[in-house]
Amino acid sequence: MAEHLNLFKSAVSIATLLLASGVTTISQAEMLTDPTRPPVVLGVRGADTSVASGPVLQSVLISPMRRVAVISGHTVRVGDKVEGMTVVRIMDGAVALQDGKTVKILKLFPGIDKHLMRRTPAAKSNVARNKAK
């Protein structure tokens, strides 16, 4: 009987230690930052880091069946109104809003311009080599 009591006391001691160490680990984990979370400022050269006033383009969905954008949390299509302006075009990475004769372009990534690049001769030969395989 004494043997069982000693075994029980040991088990309780081990369980107490494990629980105590688990509580410490949980509290330490709460202090860690998420490594996948984007930084507050991405540091893009020339990017405007001020808070945007007016509508903000958050997402663009283009498929063969539809073109949809999310502007300031609202899903819109061509012809819909956003803050008194009409959505006239949904493009890859941008939306055109018209207010009378004025057209305002909202960009998905302001400060980042997309440029087409020409293939170098080395890149062309790599493409041809990969197609031959």
C-alpha positions, 0 to 999 in steps of 0.5 A: 500500500505504501508503495502505491502511495509513493507512486501516486505522489510521484505521479502527482509531482510530475503532473504538477511540474508539467502543468507549471512548465506548460503555463510558463510556455503559454505565457511566453508564446503570447509575447512572441510576434507572428513571423508571417505578419507583414511589417507595419511599413514595407519600406517600398521606396517612394511609397506613400505611407500616409493614411489614405483619405477616400476609397481604398482598393483592397482586392481585385477578382478577374475571371472569364465570368466576372470582374469584381473589386473590393473597395473600402470593404465593399464588393463592387462591379462596373456601374456600382457607386463608391462614395458618389463615384461610378466604377467604370473599369476594373483592371488587373491591380487597379480600378477606375472611378469616374465623377463627372469628367474626372477619372480617379485610378485606385491602385491595389499597390500604390507606389509600386509600378508594374513594368514588362521586361524583355527576355534576354537571349540567355532566358530565351534559350533556357525557355527553348531548352525546357520546352525540348525536354 
